[in-house]
Amino acid sequence: MGFRNVLVTAAVILVVLTSLSVAQKGNPTKGKEVFSRCAVCHGNSGEGREAIAKVYGVEMRRLGSKAVQSQDDASLKKGIVEGKGKMPPVKLTDQELADVVAFLRTLKE
């Protein structure tokens, strides 16, 4: 393989890796739109709906609380896609998931 082929291959790999990292960055504005489906239980600002908590007999943490915000992105994503406690799993694309986590980070108290 000639030097030119090595450079072309390296450039292609760099472009692919760059596009993958960009795709995983979340957009909080889009995340808020996706999160609006979750607001029935979690409230528009992640405050949690008291009536829902009572019906299910759970304590809903504010999504901006230290307990929630101290979790890393991977843990937040896992809780969303696998469900947690009485919260059912939510099917989202990887990009929607990244967007929702980006939105959740804006709720930090």
Secondary structure, 3 states (H helix, E strand, C coil): CCHHHHHHHHHHHHHHHHHHHHHHCCCHHHHHHHHCCCHHHHCCCCCCCHHHHHHHCCCCCCCCCHHHHCCCHHHHHHHHHHCECCECCCCCCHHHHHHHHHHHHCCCC
